[in-house]
Amino acid sequence: MIKQFYLFIFSVFSVFSFAQDYSVSSIPENLLKNANAVIRESSEDYVLKSVSDMEIKQTSAITILSTAGDQYSLVVIPYNPTTKVSSIKVELYDAYGKLFKTFTKKDFSDYTNNPSSGLYVDDRILVMRPISTKYPYTVKTTYETNTSNTVYLNNFRPLRSYDIAVQNTSFSVLNNSGIKIRTKIKDTPLAKVEHSEEGNLWKYSYENIPAIVEENLAPSIDYLIPKVEFSPEKFTLDGKQGDMTNWNTFGKWYYEKLITPVSSVTPEISAEISALNLSGTTSEKVKTIYQYMQNKTRYVLISMGIGGWQPMPASEVSKKGYGDCKALTNYMRTLLTAAGIPSFYSVIYSDDSVLTFDKDFPKLAGNHVILMVPTEKNPIWLENTSQRVAFNHLSYSSHNRNVLAVKETGIEIIDTPVYQPEESKEKLVGKIKIAEDGSIASEANFEFSGGQYDTNLRLFTLKNDEMIEALKSRHFNLKIDQLSINNLKNDRDHAIINYDLSLKANSFSKKLGNDMFFPVMPYYQATTFSTNDERVLPFETSFPFQDDYELEYSIPNGYVFGEVPASATFSTEFGSYTINFNIKDNKLSVHRILTIKKGMYPKEKFKDYVAFRKKTASNDNTKILISKL
């Protein structure tokens, strides 16, 4: 994944010019509710001196209210040869606002900013976790940064996670460079920014934001929180000056300075392509190369290169057989170039909630890279980080948004495909035999496509005993006595996972005198949501899907089915449901289809959604009666 230059656990900003009271008693009561921590003050003050010189003064003071908030005490300060940090100080205050401990740079641990051991990188981080044994306590961090990398003007966000409140936070930009800086303000119901301009000095602030409690189906935190974005028209990155006047000028720079230097078609890469003996259509050739690349490489997270944005050279990936999303995508692109097939390195926001690029606001952004191959029909999209994912298949977190396709002529913003629920399906065909003691023996075939293909890929990373435990956990509502999985297959040509599941479970049917009754949907627990509390946040069904189940029940000799339940069909803006029953030759057939659409909805509609899911659950919980003759 592309890593942002600044890795903040929470917002860190520069020193206020006045003394601050850090006693817990000075925190407004409304900020303590639902909070594990409170950001008491934070500020980040930028001074842009020139296209290659920027200073940042930063401070944060955060009060940790309980052990649940200890995660926010972590202090992480990144640096590299083009970014120097100084004047580092960390102070601990007790509940009464009294300073009781001070740390400096020598108290930090210094690590390579790369989780893949054995790889040399220039990016480093200073890390310290100052924790007090008495709660509440406050951690105040101050430091200064001087950098030539002027492309990184942080987004100003008041918070970054749930369960944390904000008392005061501010951000300023003093632009002495003469460079035009674009700004974009996104207010949300959570908060609106206060801002002012005094000549070249711009100031922004938020105050008194209560903690957000994560609710069922809440959107991504990035979707919920307000922010101010900045984009300089001229910038420097690792000594390379660039132009971000528009997406085309930025794209040309990106292609020229970041992609081209690491994309040479070496004799070794040419030999790799020659050895594949490619033939057929463009799609067939691309698939052959893609599956060759998958079989040869593995994913390793790497933050090397210019601020974590430039891939390692394709020749190095070819030799070493590993890389991150940037490196593997660029290697795949270089292999295609060697085969005479054009493709485009494409930056994307990969997230459950849809995050898109603004066509009118060029900016260095995104968190992932994929590859787009144009064809005469539809583009081919390639996810290059997995050895198991199917050809021309994107995960649901990469659908229904846009990418920055980096071309020689500039950046083109292109939409990715949109999953329909029917393309993200679980198809289940099962036969269930009910025994007189209430146990069942079942044989079923499961087939997964689309987003449900994605969620089942992890099965291929498990050992057999781990897989059995995972499936027992998945079907936790059954008292499973025996379970086996057979014919597990990942169809990498069509993005389909199949397996056969055999199981025996006890106490499935319940006795009612001489009769028995059992639930019509055996494999899963019906999903419901609560509306006991007043909804605060909008809700999102980010994962569109369809579950299509066909079941056949056999019952013990000497028993007959009672009255067949009525079939049901209903539809809402959130999705639809249908269930049909049929008895033939003393066997019951049940066909049930649940469809959930993708959507973002206001909080006022949550009760309607819950009512819809309760209705589907009620039908799933239909009981079937069988009587002894």
C-alpha positions in Angstrom: 0.0 0.0 0.0 1.2 3.6 -0.7 2.1 5.1 2.7 1.6 8.7 3.5 4.7 10.7 4.3 3.5 11.5 7.8 2.3 8.6 9.8 0.2 10.1 12.6 -1.6 8.0 15.1 -3.6 11.1 16.0 -3.3 14.7 14.8 0.0 16.4 15.9 0.3 20.1 15.7 2.6 22.9 16.9 3.0 24.8 20.1 0.4 27.3 21.3 1.8 30.6 22.5 -0.1 30.5 25.8 0.1 28.3 28.9 -2.4 25.5 28.8 -4.3 24.0 31.7 -4.0 20.2 31.4 -6.0 19.3 34.5 -8.8 16.9 33.7 -11.3 19.1 35.6 -10.9 21.7 32.8 -12.3 19.4 30.2 -15.9 20.2 29.2 -18.3 17.5 30.5 -19.6 16.8 27.0 -16.2 15.8 25.8 -15.7 13.1 28.4 -18.8 11.2 27.3 -17.9 8.1 25.3 -14.3 9.2 25.0 -11.2 7.1 25.7 -9.0 10.1 25.2 -9.4 13.9 24.6 -7.2 16.0 22.3 -6.6 19.0 24.6 -4.7 21.1 22.1 -3.1 20.4 18.8 -1.6 22.7 16.2 0.4 22.3 13.1 2.0 25.5 11.7 3.6 25.4 8.2 5.9 28.0 6.8 6.5 27.5 3.1 9.6 29.5 2.3 10.3 28.3 -1.2 9.6 25.5 -3.6 12.1 23.4 -1.8 12.1 24.7 1.8 9.3 24.2 4.4 9.3 24.4 8.2 6.6 22.8 10.4 6.1 23.4 14.1 4.0 20.8 15.7 2.4 20.1 19.1 -0.2 17.7 20.5 -1.5 17.3 24.0 -3.8 14.4 24.5 -5.4 13.2 27.8 -5.6 9.5 28.2 -8.7 8.7 30.3 -8.3 5.0 30.8 -6.4 1.9 29.6 -8.6 1.9 26.5 -7.0 5.1 25.4 -3.4 4.0 25.9 -3.1 3.5 22.1 -3.2 7.3 21.7 -0.1 7.8 23.8 2.1 6.4 21.1 4.4 9.1 19.6 5.7 8.4 16.1 7.9 10.9 14.3 9.1 10.1 10.8 12.2 11.5 9.2 14.6 10.9 6.2 17.6 12.6 4.5 15.3 15.3 3.2 13.3 15.8 6.4 15.1 16.7 9.6 13.4 16.8 13.0 14.6 18.8 16.0 13.5 20.2 19.4 11.8 17.0 20.3 10.1 17.0 23.7 7.5 14.8 25.3 5.9 15.7 28.7 3.6 13.7 31.0 1.1 15.5 33.2 -1.0 14.0 35.9 -4.8 14.3 36.4 -4.3 17.7 38.1 -2.2 19.1 35.2 1.1 18.8 37.1 4.2 17.9 35.0 5.8 14.8 36.4 8.0 13.4 33.6 9.9 14.7 30.6 11.5 12.9 27.6 13.8 14.0 24.8 15.0 12.5 21.5 17.4 10.1 23.4 14.4 8.3 24.9 13.0 7.3 21.5 13.7 4.1 19.7 14.9 4.7 16.1 13.7 2.2 13.4 13.8 1.8 9.7 10.4 2.9 8.4 9.9 -0.4 6.6 8.3 -3.5 8.0 10.2 -5.8 5.6 13.5 -6.8 7.2 16.6 -7.0 5.0 15.6 -4.1 2.7 17.6 -0.9 3.0 15.5 2.3 3.1 16.3 5.9 4.0 12.9 6.5 5.7 13.1 6.2 9.4 10.8 6.7 12.4 11.3 7.7 16.0 8.9 5.8 18.3 8.1 6.1 22.0 5.1 5.0 24.1 5.0 7.0 27.3 2.4 5.4 29.6 1.5 6.3 33.1 0.2 3.8 35.7 -2.3 6.3 37.0 -5.2 7.6 35.0 -6.1 10.0 33.6 -2.8 11.4 32.3 -1.8 13.8 29.5 0.9 13.3 26.9 2.2 16.5 25.3 4.5 16.2 22.3 6.4 19.0 20.5 8.9 19.0 17.7 10.0 20.9 14.6 10.5 19.7 11.1 12.5 21.2 8.2 12.0 19.6 4.8 12.7 20.1 1.2 9.7 17.9 0.3 7.1 20.6 -0.1 4.5 18.4 -1.8 3.4 17.3 1.7 1.0 19.8 3.1 -1.1 17.6 5.4 -4.8 17.5 5.3 -6.1 19.3 8.4 -8.4 16.8 10.2 -9.6 17.3 13.8 -9.4 13.6 14.6 -8.6 10.3 13.1 -10.6 7.7 15.0 -13.6 6.8 17.0 -13.9 7.3 20.8 -11.7 10.3 21.0 -12.9 13.9 21.6 -11.3 17.2 20.6 -11.1 20.3 22.8 -8.9 22.6 20.6 -7.1 22.0 17.3 -5.6 24.4 14.8 -3.6 24.6 11.6 -1.9 27.5 9.8 0.0 28.1 6.6 2.3 31.0 6.2 3.1 31.1 2.4 6.2 33.2 1.8 7.1 31.3 -1.4 4.8 33.0 -3.9 3.5 29.6 -5.0 -0.2 29.3 -5.4 -1.8 26.8 -2.9 -5.2 25.4 -3.6 -7.5 24.7 -0.6 -10.6 22.6 -0.4 -12.9 22.6 2.7 -15.1 19.7 3.5 -17.5 20.3 6.3 -19.6 17.5 7.8 -22.4 17.4 10.4 -19.7 16.5 12.9 -18.0 19.9 12.7 -17.3 23.0 10.5 -14.0 24.6 10.3 -13.3 28.2 11.4 -10.9 29.9 9.1 -9.4 33.3 8.4 -6.8 34.9 6.0 -4.4 37.6 7.0 -2.3 38.3 3.9 -0.1 35.2 3.4 -1.2 33.7 6.7 -4.1 31.2 6.6 -5.6 29.9 9.9 -8.0 27.0 10.5 -9.4 25.6 13.7 -12.0 23.2 15.3 -13.2 23.3 18.9 -15.2 21.0 21.2 -16.0 18.0 19.1 -17.4 15.1 21.2 -16.2 11.6 20.7 -17.9 9.6 17.9 -19.2 6.1 18.9 -18.8 3.6 16.1 -22.3 2.3 15.3 -23.4 -0.7 13.2 -22.8 -0.1 9.5 -21.1 3.3 10.2 -19.1 4.5 7.2 -15.4 4.8 7.2 -14.1 7.4 9.6 -12.5 9.2 6.7 -15.9 9.7 5.2 -17.4 11.1 8.4 -14.8 13.6 9.6 -14.4 17.1 8.2 -11.1 18.2 6.7 -9.3 20.9 4.9 -7.0 19.9 2.0 -4.1 21.8 0.5 -2.3 21.4 -2.9 0.7 23.6 -4.0 0.9 24.2 -7.7 4.7 23.9 -7.5 6.5 21.5 -5.3 9.7 19.4 -4.6 9.9 15.7 -3.8 13.3 14.2 -3.0 15.1 17.0 -4.9 12.8 16.8 -7.9 10.7 19.8 -8.6 7.2 19.3 -10.0 4.2 21.1 -11.3 0.7 20.4 -9.9 -1.1 23.2 -11.8 -3.5 20.5 -13.1 -3.7 16.7 -13.3 -1.9 16.7 -16.7 1.1 18.6 -15.6 1.3 16.5 -12.4 0.8 13.3 -14.4 3.6 14.1 -16.8 5.9 14.7 -13.8 4.8 11.5 -12.1 5.4 9.5 -15.2 8.7 11.1 -16.0 10.2 11.2 -12.5 8.6 8.4 -10.6 7.6 5.7 -13.1 10.0 5.9 -16.1 13.3 5.6 -14.1 12.2 2.3 -12.6 10.5 0.7 -15.7 13.4 -0.3 -17.9 12.8 -3.4 -20.1 16.1 -5.2 -19.3 17.4 -8.2 -21.4 16.3 -10.4 -18.5 12.7 -9.1 -18.6 12.6 -9.5 -22.4 13.8 -13.0 -21.9 10.9 -13.7 -19.4 8.4 -12.6 -22.0 10.0 -14.6 -24.8 9.9 -17.7 -22.7 6.1 -17.4 -22.3 5.5 -18.0 -26.1 2.5 -15.7 -26.0 -0.4 -16.2 -28.4 -4.1 -15.5 -28.7 -6.0 -12.3 -28.0 -4.7 -9.4 -26.0 -6.8 -10.6 -23.0 -5.3 -14.1 -23.3 -1.7 -12.7 -23.5 -2.3 -10.4 -20.5 -3.7 -13.3 -18.5 -0.7 -15.5 -19.3 1.7 -12.8 -18.2 -0.4 -11.9 -15.1 -0.5 -15.5 -13.8 3.2 -15.9 -14.5 3.9 -12.7 -12.4 1.7 -14.1 -9.6 3.4 -17.4 -9.5 6.8 -15.8 -9.4 6.3 -13.0 -6.9 5.0 -12.4 -3.3 3.8 -9.3 -1.6 6.1 -7.5 0.8 5.2 -4.1 2.3 8.0 -1.6 1.3 8.1 2.1 1.9 11.3 2.7 0.0 11.7 5.2 -2.8 10.7 8.9 -2.9 8.6 9.3 0.3 7.1 5.8 -0.3 5.6 6.8 -3.7 8.2 5.5 -6.2 8.2 1.8 -6.9 11.4 -0.2 -6.6 12.8 -0.9 -10.1 11.1 -3.6 -12.1 14.5 -5.3 -12.7 14.8 -5.7 -8.9 11.4 -7.3 -8.6 12.3 -9.6 -11.4 15.5 -10.7 -9.6 14.2 -10.8 -6.0 10.6 -12.0 -6.6 8.9 -9.6 -4.2 7.5 -6.1 -3.9 4.7 -4.0 -2.5 1.7 -2.8 -4.5 3.7 -0.2 -6.3 6.6 -2.5 -7.2 4.4 -5.5 -8.3 2.1 -3.3 -10.4 5.1 -1.6 -12.1 6.8 -4.9 -12.7 3.6 -6.2 -14.3 3.4 -3.0 -16.4 7.0 -3.5 -17.5 6.4 -7.1 -18.5 3.4 -5.9 -20.6 5.6 -3.2 -22.2 8.1 -5.9 -23.1 5.2 -7.8 -24.8 4.1 -4.6 -26.7 0.9 -4.2 -24.6 0.2 -0.8 -23.1 -1.1 -0.5 -19.6 -1.5 2.3 -17.0 -0.2 2.4 -13.4 -3.3 3.5 -11.5 -3.4 5.1 -8.0 -6.6 4.4 -6.0 -8.3 4.9 -2.6 -9.0 1.3 -1.5 -11.5 1.5 1.3 -14.9 0.0 2.3 -16.5 3.5 1.9 -16.1 5.0 -1.5 -13.3 7.7 -1.6 -12.7 9.4 -4.9 -10.3 11.8 -6.5 -11.6 15.3 -7.3 -11.1 16.1 -11.0 -10.7 19.8 -10.1 -8.2 19.3 -7.3 -4.9 17.7 -8.3 -3.0 16.3 -5.3 -0.5 13.6 -4.4 -2.9 11.1 -2.8 -4.3 7.6 -2.7 -3.4 4.5 -0.7 -3.0 1.7 -3.2 -2.0 1.0 -6.8 -3.5 -1.3 -9.4 -3.0 -1.7 -13.2 -5.4 -0.9 -16.0 -5.0 -2.5 -19.4 -7.0 -0.8 -22.2 -8.6 -3.2 -24.8 -11.0 -2.7 -27.7 -13.9 -3.7 -25.4 -13.7 -3.1 -21.6 -10.5 -2.4 -19.7 -8.7 -5.2 -17.9 -8.1 -4.4 -14.2 -5.3 -6.2 -12.4 -4.8 -6.4 -8.6 -1.1 -7.4 -8.4 -0.5 -7.9 -4.6 -1.9 -11.4 -4.3 -0.7 -14.7 -5.7 -4.2 -16.1 -5.5 -6.6 -13.4 -6.8 -8.2 -14.1 -10.1 -7.4 -12.4 -13.4 -9.3 -9.2 -14.2 -10.8 -9.1 -10.7 -10.9 -6.2 -8.3 -11.9 -6.4 -4.7 -15.1 -4.7 -3.6 -13.0 -2.0 -1.9 -11.7 -1.0 -5.3 -15.0 -0.9 -7.1 -17.4 2.0 -7.7 -14.7 4.8 -7.5 -12.0 6.3 -9.7 -8.3 6.0 -10.2 -5.4 8.2 -11.3 -4.2 6.5 -14.4 -0.6 7.8 -14.9 0.2 8.3 -18.6 3.0 9.9 -20.6 0.6 12.7 -21.5 -0.7 13.2 -17.9 -3.1 11.7 -15.5 -6.5 10.5 -16.7 -9.1 10.0 -14.0 -11.0 6.7 -14.9 -13.9 5.0 -13.1 -13.5 1.4 -11.9 -16.3 -1.1 -12.5 -19.4 -1.2 -10.3 -20.3 -4.5 -8.6 -24.0 -5.4 -8.8 -25.2 -7.7 -5.9 -25.7 -10.5 -8.4 -22.0 -10.4 -9.2 -21.1 -10.8 -5.6 -22.9 -14.0 -4.9 -22.9 -17.0 -2.6 -24.6 -19.9 -4.3 -25.4 -22.8 -1.9 -27.0 -26.1 -3.0 -27.4 -28.5 -0.1 -29.1 -31.8 0.8 -30.0 -32.3 4.4 -31.1 -35.5 6.1 -32.9 -35.2 9.4 -32.6 -38.1 11.8 -35.2 -39.2 14.4 -32.9 -38.1 17.2 -32.9 -34.5 15.8 -29.4 -34.6 14.3 -28.7 -33.8 10.6 -26.3 -35.0 8.0 -25.8 -32.6 5.1 -23.9 -32.5 1.8 -23.6 -29.0 0.3 -21.8 -27.2 -2.5 -20.7 -23.6 -1.9 -19.8 -21.2 -4.7 -18.5 -17.7 -4.2 -18.0 -14.8 -6.7 -17.3 -11.1 -6.6 -16.8 -9.6 -3.2 -17.7 -13.0 -1.6 -14.8 -14.5 -3.6 -12.5 -11.9 -1.9 -13.7 -12.8 1.6 -13.1 -16.6 1.0 -9.6 -16.3 -0.5 -8.2 -16.6 3.1 -9.2 -20.2 3.1 -6.2 -21.0 0.9 -3.8 -19.7 3.5 -5.0 -22.1 6.1 -3.9 -25.6 7.0 -6.6 -28.3 6.9 -7.3 -28.3 10.6 -7.3 -24.5 10.6 -9.8 -24.5 7.8 -12.1 -26.9 9.6 -12.1 -24.7 12.7 -12.7 -21.6 10.5 -15.8 -23.3 8.9 -17.0 -24.5 12.3 -16.8 -20.9 13.5 -18.6 -19.7 10.3 -21.5 -22.1 11.0 -21.4 -21.5 14.7 -25.2 -21.8 15.1 -25.0 -25.6 14.4 -23.8 -28.0 17.1 -21.3 -29.6 14.7 -20.1 -33.1 15.5 -18.2 -33.8 12.2 -17.1 -31.6 9.4 -15.0 -32.0 6.3 -14.2 -29.8 3.3 -13.5 -31.3 -0.1 -12.7 -30.2 -3.7 -11.7 -26.7 -2.6 -10.9 -24.8 -5.8 -9.9 -21.2 -6.7 -10.9 -20.6 -10.3 -8.4 -17.8 -11.2 -9.8 -17.5 -14.7 -13.3 -16.6 -13.6 -13.0 -15.4 -9.9 -15.0 -18.2 -8.4 -14.3 -20.3 -5.3 -15.9 -23.7 -4.9 -15.9 -26.3 -2.2 -18.0 -29.2 -1.0 -18.9 -29.3 2.7 -20.0 -32.4 4.6 -21.2 -32.1 8.1 -23.1 -33.8 10.9 -24.7 -31.7 13.6 -26.7 -32.6 16.8 -29.9 -31.1 18.2 -30.9 -29.5 15.0 -34.6 -30.5 15.3 -36.6 -30.1 18.5 -39.1 -32.6 19.9 -42.7 -31.5 20.3 -44.5 -34.6 21.6 -44.3 -37.1 18.8 -43.6 -34.3 16.3 -40.4 -32.4 15.5 -39.7 -28.9 14.1 -36.6 -27.4 12.7 -35.5 -24.0 11.3 -35.6 -23.7 7.5 -32.1 -22.0 7.1 -29.6 -24.3 8.8 -26.1 -23.0 7.8 -26.1 -19.4 9.1 -27.5 -17.3 11.9 -29.9 -14.7 10.6 -28.5 -11.2 10.7 -30.4 -8.5 12.7 -29.5 -5.1 14.0 -30.8 -3.2 17.1 -32.5 0.2 17.2 -32.5 0.5 20.9 -30.3 3.7 20.9 -31.0 6.9 19.0 -29.0 6.7 15.8 -26.3 9.4 15.4 -24.4 8.5 12.2 -25.4 7.8 8.7 -25.1 4.1 7.7 -23.7 2.3 4.7 -24.2 -1.0 3.1 -20.8 -1.0 1.6 -20.8 -4.6 0.6 -23.4 -5.4 -2.1 -24.1 -9.1 -2.3 -26.6 -11.8 -3.1 -27.1 -15.1 -1.2 -28.9 -17.7 -3.3 -29.7 -20.9 -1.3 -31.3 -24.1 -2.6 -32.0 -26.7 0.0 -33.6 -30.1 0.0 -34.7 -31.8 3.2 -35.2 -35.5 3.7 -37.0 -36.6 6.9 -37.0 -39.9 8.8 -39.2 -42.8 7.7 -42.6 -42.7 9.4 -42.7 -38.9 9.4 -44.6 -36.5 7.1 -44.4 -32.7 6.6 -47.1 -30.6 8.2 -48.5 -27.5 6.4 -46.2 -25.9 4.0 -45.3 -22.3 4.9 -46.4 -19.6 2.6 -43.9 -18.3 0.2 -42.7 -14.7 0.7 -41.4 -12.0 -1.6 -40.7 -8.3 -0.7 -38.5 -5.5 -1.8 -37.2 -2.2 -0.4 -34.6 0.4 -1.4 -32.0 -1.6 0.5 -32.6 -4.9 -1.3 -35.0 -7.7 -1.7 -35.9 -11.1 -0.4 -37.7 -14.2 -1.6 -38.3 -17.6 -0.2 -40.3 -20.5 -1.8 -41.3 -23.9 -0.4 -42.3 -27.0 -2.3 -43.0 -30.6 -1.2 -42.6 -33.5 -3.5 -42.1 -37.2 -2.8 -42.0 -36.3 1.0 -39.0 -34.1 0.4 -39.1 -30.3 1.1 -37.3 -28.0 -1.3 -36.5 -24.4 -0.2 -35.2 -21.7 -2.4 -34.2 -18.5 -0.7 -32.6 -15.4 -2.2 -31.4 -12.4 -0.2 -30.1 -9.3 -2.1 -28.4 -6.4 -0.4 -27.7 -3.3 -2.5 -24.8 -0.9 -2.0 -25.8 2.4 -0.6 -25.1 5.3 1.8 -28.2 6.3 3.8 -29.2 9.0 6.3 -29.5 8.0 9.9 -33.3 8.5 9.7 -33.6 5.5 7.5 -31.8 3.1 9.8 -35.0 2.0 11.4 -36.4 1.1 8.0 -33.3 -0.9 7.2 -33.5 -2.7 10.6 -37.2 -3.5 9.9 -36.2 -4.9 6.5 -33.5 -7.1 8.0 -35.8 -8.3 10.8 -38.3 -9.3 8.3 -35.7 -11.3 6.3 -34.5 -12.9 9.6 -38.1 -13.8 10.6 -38.5 -15.6 7.3 -35.1 -17.3 7.7 -36.3 -18.5 11.1 -39.4 -20.1 9.8 -39.9 -23.4 11.5 -41.0 -26.6 9.6 -43.1 -29.1 11.5 -42.9 -32.9 10.7 -45.3 -35.3 12.4 -44.9 -39.0 13.2 -47.5 -41.2 11.6 
